[in-house]
């Protein structure tokens, strides 16, 4: 009797039975560095499939890096893996290569890149920011990012990366002091909404995050900076005006910028711009302008030229503020309005007393001396 040998039949591919070993953080960075130069466009049509395959592999590697840093639906990120990936990423010029090759990648991959870089920028190893140390040695990378903020296709990616960089004081200080901030006055008024709005976000980050650095910058560069800034406040574009007056209020209200604020509110030209914004057709611009104007009113060392304008326009200003309101007006808003009106009324009384004192001094200095003790002219 013959023995029948039964050969098992595998309906599933053998490849599916064996899973590839996960790549280590170092493997991911090394593989990415190998792939990035191969993503460059090539006019030879024979290379298009190979390039597409490379870009697909880059997308997979970036996704794996994102999973290491953020985890997934099954696992939380492992601290040791995050540390190793951070050290490997900033050890060589992987960051530089990514910035250079970013235009070669598809929008989805670029978005993943910005998320990976954002996380790596926040990682700390032994209490130190590896990204901050790297940027201090490679400030030219910031110069490489800036032109991308003026590219409608890449602005969102380059802008996001730049904002993550300037969260480090050394990077923000470089952008401010190197004069590159001047380019943002152009970007903010770009006809492209994506470029203008992204540049506005970066501009605000530069001028609000690192208070001591910003205060020093504004003090040293007051004249040219506020000359340019006032052009934003007078822009025909209402979005530019709105964003500019909102940021101005934030800057002037910050205690770190007190000396700059006093200098700004001592200028008649600046006050005229603010008074024009109070009459803007946009309610949000009016409201922000009011919060700036109350700083002019509260200034205890007003120049005489400002005093004269406020006194001359007293009736119009009081009427304006009596009618001025908005949907979400609260007790604080009403209190602020009352204080501004009171300052203007008191200012007129002081101004009249000063004028009387000066006339009396001309007639008889001795008779007017008792007024000088109670009136500040």
C-alpha positions as CSV (number, residue, x, y, z in Angstrom):
1,X,0.0,0.0,0.0
2,X,1.5,3.3,-1.0
3,X,1.9,6.1,1.4
4,X,0.5,9.5,0.2
5,X,2.6,12.5,1.2
6,X,0.5,15.6,1.7
7,X,2.3,18.9,0.8
8,X,0.9,21.9,2.7
9,X,-0.4,24.7,0.4
10,X,0.4,28.3,1.5
11,X,-2.3,30.6,0.3
12,X,-0.6,33.6,1.8
13,X,2.8,35.0,0.5
14,X,5.8,34.0,2.5
15,X,6.8,37.6,2.7
16,X,3.9,38.4,4.9
17,X,5.0,35.9,7.5
18,X,8.2,37.8,8.4
19,X,8.1,41.4,9.5
20,X,11.1,43.6,8.9
21,X,13.0,44.8,11.9
22,X,12.0,48.4,12.9
23,X,14.7,51.0,12.0
24,X,16.5,52.7,14.9
25,X,16.4,56.5,15.2
26,X,20.0,56.6,13.9
27,X,19.0,54.4,10.9
28,X,16.1,56.7,10.1
29,X,18.3,59.8,10.0
30,X,21.1,58.1,8.0
31,X,18.6,56.8,5.5
32,X,17.0,60.2,5.2
33,X,20.3,61.8,4.5
34,X,21.0,59.3,1.8
35,X,17.6,59.9,0.1
36,X,17.3,63.6,0.2
37,X,19.8,64.5,-2.5
38,X,18.0,62.0,-4.8
39,X,14.8,64.0,-4.7
40,X,16.1,66.8,-6.8
41,X,14.2,67.2,-10.1
42,X,15.9,65.8,-13.2
43,X,15.0,66.8,-16.8
44,X,15.7,63.3,-18.0
45,X,12.2,61.6,-18.2
46,X,13.9,58.2,-17.6
47,X,14.6,59.1,-14.0
48,X,11.0,60.2,-13.1
49,X,9.9,56.8,-11.8
50,X,13.1,56.4,-9.8
51,X,12.7,59.9,-8.3
52,X,9.0,59.3,-7.4
53,X,10.0,56.1,-5.7
54,X,12.7,58.0,-3.7
55,X,10.1,60.7,-2.7
56,X,7.7,57.9,-1.6
57,X,10.5,56.5,0.6
58,X,11.3,59.9,2.1
59,X,7.6,60.2,3.0
60,X,7.7,56.9,4.8
61,X,10.9,57.8,6.7
62,X,9.5,61.2,7.8
63,X,6.3,59.4,8.9
64,X,8.4,56.9,10.9
65,X,10.3,59.8,12.6
66,X,6.9,61.5,13.4
67,X,5.7,58.3,15.0
68,X,8.9,58.1,17.1
69,X,8.3,61.6,18.4
70,X,4.5,61.7,18.7
71,X,3.7,58.0,19.1
72,X,0.6,56.5,17.5
73,X,-2.8,55.0,18.4
74,X,-1.1,52.1,20.1
75,X,2.0,53.4,21.8
76,X,3.2,56.6,23.5
77,X,6.5,58.1,22.4
78,X,9.6,56.6,24.1
79,X,11.8,59.2,25.8
80,X,15.0,57.3,24.9
81,X,14.1,57.0,21.2
82,X,13.2,60.7,21.1
83,X,16.6,61.7,22.7
84,X,18.5,59.5,20.2
85,X,16.6,60.9,17.2
86,X,17.2,64.5,18.4
87,X,20.9,63.9,18.9
88,X,21.3,62.2,15.5
89,X,19.3,64.8,13.7
90,X,21.3,67.8,15.0
91,X,24.6,66.0,15.0
92,X,25.2,66.6,11.3
93,X,23.5,68.8,8.7
94,X,20.3,66.9,8.3
95,X,18.3,70.0,9.2
96,X,20.1,72.0,6.5
97,X,19.5,69.2,3.9
98,X,15.8,69.1,4.7
99,X,15.5,72.9,4.3
100,X,17.2,72.8,0.9
101,X,15.2,69.8,-0.3
102,X,11.8,70.9,1.1
103,X,10.6,72.3,-2.3
104,X,11.2,68.8,-3.9
105,X,8.7,67.1,-1.6
106,X,4.9,66.9,-1.9
107,X,2.7,69.1,0.3
108,X,1.7,66.2,2.6
109,X,5.4,65.3,3.3
110,X,6.3,69.0,3.8
111,X,3.6,69.2,6.5
112,X,5.0,66.1,8.2
113,X,8.4,67.6,8.0
114,X,7.2,70.8,9.9
115,X,5.7,68.6,12.6
116,X,8.9,66.6,13.0
117,X,11.0,69.7,13.2
118,X,8.6,71.4,15.6
119,X,8.9,68.5,18.0
120,X,12.7,68.2,17.7
121,X,13.0,71.9,18.5
122,X,11.4,71.3,21.8
123,X,13.4,68.3,22.8
124,X,15.8,68.7,25.7
125,X,18.7,66.4,26.5
126,X,20.3,66.6,29.9
127,X,18.5,69.9,30.5
128,X,19.8,71.5,27.3
129,X,18.1,72.5,24.1
130,X,20.0,70.7,21.4
131,X,18.2,72.7,18.7
132,X,19.2,76.0,20.3
133,X,22.9,75.0,20.5
134,X,22.7,73.9,16.8
135,X,21.1,77.2,15.6
136,X,23.7,79.2,17.5
137,X,26.4,77.6,15.4
138,X,24.3,77.7,12.2
139,X,22.5,81.0,12.1
140,X,22.8,81.0,8.3
141,X,20.0,78.5,8.2
142,X,17.6,81.2,9.3
143,X,18.8,83.3,6.3
144,X,17.9,80.3,4.1
145,X,14.4,80.0,5.5
146,X,13.5,83.7,5.0
147,X,13.2,83.7,1.2
148,X,10.8,80.8,1.4
149,X,8.4,83.1,3.4
150,X,7.8,85.0,0.1
151,X,6.9,81.8,-1.9
152,X,3.1,81.2,-2.1
153,X,3.7,77.4,-2.4
154,X,6.2,77.1,0.4
155,X,5.4,80.0,2.7
156,X,3.3,77.9,5.2
157,X,6.1,75.3,5.5
158,X,9.1,77.7,5.7
159,X,7.1,80.1,8.0
160,X,6.2,77.3,10.4
161,X,9.8,76.1,10.6
162,X,11.1,79.7,11.1
163,X,8.6,80.3,13.9
164,X,9.8,77.1,15.7
165,X,13.4,78.3,15.3
166,X,12.8,81.8,16.7
167,X,11.3,80.3,19.8
168,X,15.0,80.1,20.7
169,X,16.3,83.5,21.8
170,X,19.5,83.1,19.9
171,X,17.6,82.7,16.6
172,X,15.2,85.6,17.3
173,X,18.1,87.8,18.3
174,X,19.9,87.0,15.0
175,X,16.8,87.8,12.8
176,X,16.2,91.1,14.7
177,X,19.8,92.3,14.8
178,X,20.8,91.2,11.3
179,X,18.3,93.4,9.7
180,X,16.3,90.6,8.2
181,X,13.2,91.8,10.0
182,X,13.0,94.6,7.5
183,X,11.9,92.1,4.8
184,X,8.7,91.3,6.8
185,X,7.3,94.8,6.2
186,X,7.2,93.7,2.5
187,X,5.9,90.2,3.2
188,X,3.1,91.4,5.5
189,X,1.6,93.5,2.6
190,X,2.0,90.9,0.0
191,X,-1.1,90.4,-2.3
192,X,-1.0,86.7,-1.5
193,X,-3.2,86.0,1.6
194,X,-1.1,82.9,2.6
195,X,2.2,84.9,2.4
196,X,0.8,87.9,4.2
197,X,-0.9,86.0,7.0
198,X,2.0,83.7,7.7
199,X,4.5,86.6,7.7
200,X,2.2,88.4,10.1
201,X,2.4,85.4,12.5
202,X,6.2,85.3,12.3
203,X,6.5,89.0,12.7
204,X,4.3,88.9,15.9
205,X,6.4,86.0,17.3
206,X,9.6,88.0,16.7
207,X,8.3,91.1,18.5
208,X,6.6,89.5,21.5
209,X,8.3,86.2,22.6
210,X,11.7,87.2,24.0
211,X,10.9,90.4,25.9
212,X,14.4,91.6,26.9
213,X,15.7,91.0,23.3
214,X,12.7,92.9,21.8
215,X,13.0,95.8,24.2
216,X,16.7,96.2,23.4
217,X,16.0,96.0,19.6
218,X,13.1,98.6,19.7
219,X,15.2,101.0,21.8
220,X,18.2,100.8,19.4
221,X,16.1,100.9,16.2
222,X,13.2,103.1,17.3
223,X,13.3,105.7,14.4
224,X,13.4,103.5,11.3
225,X,11.3,100.7,12.9
226,X,8.3,102.9,13.8
227,X,8.6,104.9,10.6
228,X,8.0,101.6,8.7
229,X,5.5,100.4,11.3
230,X,3.3,103.5,10.9
231,X,3.1,102.8,7.2
232,X,1.3,99.5,8.2
233,X,-1.1,101.5,10.4
234,X,-1.9,103.7,7.4
235,X,-2.1,100.8,4.9
236,X,-5.1,100.8,2.5
237,X,-5.5,97.2,3.3
238,X,-7.7,96.9,6.4
239,X,-6.2,93.5,7.3
240,X,-2.8,95.0,7.5
241,X,-4.1,97.9,9.5
242,X,-6.0,95.6,11.9
243,X,-3.0,93.3,12.5
244,X,-0.6,96.2,12.9
245,X,-2.7,98.1,15.5
246,X,-3.4,94.9,17.4
247,X,0.4,94.1,17.6
248,X,1.1,97.8,18.5
249,X,-1.2,97.6,21.4
250,X,0.5,94.4,22.6
251,X,4.0,95.9,22.3
252,X,3.2,99.2,24.0
253,X,1.3,97.6,26.8
254,X,4.2,95.2,27.7
255,X,6.1,96.5,30.8
256,X,9.4,95.5,29.2
257,X,8.8,98.2,26.5
258,X,7.8,101.0,28.9
259,X,10.6,103.4,27.7
260,X,9.6,102.7,24.1
261,X,5.9,103.2,24.9
262,X,6.6,106.6,26.5
263,X,8.7,107.7,23.4
264,X,5.9,106.6,21.1
265,X,3.0,108.3,22.9
266,X,5.1,111.5,23.1
267,X,4.8,112.0,19.3
268,X,2.1,114.1,17.8
269,X,2.4,112.3,14.4
270,X,1.8,109.0,16.2
271,X,-1.3,110.3,18.0
272,X,-2.8,111.7,14.8
273,X,-2.4,108.2,13.2
274,X,-4.1,106.7,16.2
275,X,-6.9,109.2,16.1
276,X,-7.5,108.4,12.4
277,X,-7.7,104.7,13.3
278,X,-10.4,105.6,15.9
279,X,-12.5,106.7,13.0
280,X,-11.9,103.6,10.9
281,X,-15.0,101.9,9.5
282,X,-13.9,98.5,11.0
283,X,-15.0,98.1,14.6
284,X,-12.1,95.8,15.7
285,X,-9.6,98.4,14.4
286,X,-11.5,101.2,16.3
287,X,-11.3,99.1,19.5
288,X,-7.6,98.3,19.2
289,X,-6.9,102.0,18.4
290,X,-8.8,103.0,21.5
291,X,-6.6,100.8,23.7
292,X,-3.5,102.6,22.1
293,X,-5.1,106.0,22.4
294,X,-5.7,105.7,26.1
295,X,-1.9,105.4,26.5
296,X,-1.6,108.9,24.9
297,X,-4.2,110.2,27.3
298,X,-2.6,108.6,30.3
299,X,0.9,110.0,29.6
300,X,1.8,112.3,32.4
301,X,4.6,114.0,30.4
302,X,2.6,115.0,27.3
303,X,4.4,117.5,25.0
304,X,2.6,120.8,24.6
305,X,1.8,120.1,21.0
306,X,-0.1,117.0,22.0
307,X,-1.9,118.9,24.8
308,X,-3.0,121.6,22.3
309,X,-4.4,119.1,19.9
310,X,-6.3,117.2,22.6
311,X,-7.7,120.4,24.1
312,X,-8.7,121.8,20.7
313,X,-10.6,118.5,19.9
314,X,-12.0,118.1,23.4
315,X,-15.7,118.4,22.4
316,X,-15.3,116.1,19.4
317,X,-13.4,113.5,21.4
318,X,-15.9,113.5,24.3
319,X,-18.8,113.2,21.9
320,X,-17.0,110.3,20.1
321,X,-16.4,108.4,23.3
322,X,-19.9,108.9,24.5
323,X,-21.2,107.1,21.4
324,X,-18.3,104.6,21.1
325,X,-19.2,101.1,22.1
326,X,-19.2,97.5,20.8
327,X,-21.1,94.3,21.2
328,X,-19.0,92.8,24.0
329,X,-18.5,96.0,25.9
330,X,-17.9,95.4,29.6
331,X,-17.3,97.3,32.9
332,X,-13.6,97.6,32.2
333,X,-14.2,99.1,28.8
334,X,-16.6,101.6,30.1
335,X,-14.2,102.4,33.0
336,X,-11.4,103.0,30.5
337,X,-13.5,105.3,28.4
338,X,-14.4,107.3,31.5
339,X,-10.8,107.7,32.5
340,X,-9.8,108.9,29.0
341,X,-12.6,111.5,29.0
342,X,-11.6,112.6,32.5
343,X,-8.0,113.0,31.4
344,X,-9.1,115.2,28.5
345,X,-11.3,117.4,30.6
346,X,-8.6,117.8,33.3
347,X,-6.1,118.6,30.6
348,X,-8.2,121.5,29.4
349,X,-8.4,123.0,32.9
350,X,-4.7,122.7,33.3
351,X,-4.1,124.1,29.9
352,X,-6.3,127.1,30.7
353,X,-4.6,127.6,34.1
354,X,-1.2,127.5,32.4
355,X,-2.2,130.0,29.8
356,X,-3.5,132.4,32.6
357,X,-0.3,131.9,34.6
358,X,1.9,132.8,31.6
359,X,-0.1,135.9,30.9
360,X,0.2,137.0,34.6
361,X,3.9,136.2,34.7
362,X,4.4,138.6,31.8
363,X,2.4,141.3,33.7
364,X,3.7,140.7,37.2
365,X,6.0,137.7,38.0
366,X,5.5,138.2,41.8
367,X,1.7,138.1,41.7
368,X,1.7,134.8,39.7
369,X,4.2,132.9,41.8
370,X,1.5,131.3,44.0
371,X,-0.1,129.6,40.9
372,X,3.2,128.0,39.9
373,X,3.1,125.7,43.0
374,X,-0.2,124.1,42.0
375,X,-0.2,124.1,38.2
376,X,2.2,122.1,36.1
377,X,2.7,123.9,32.7
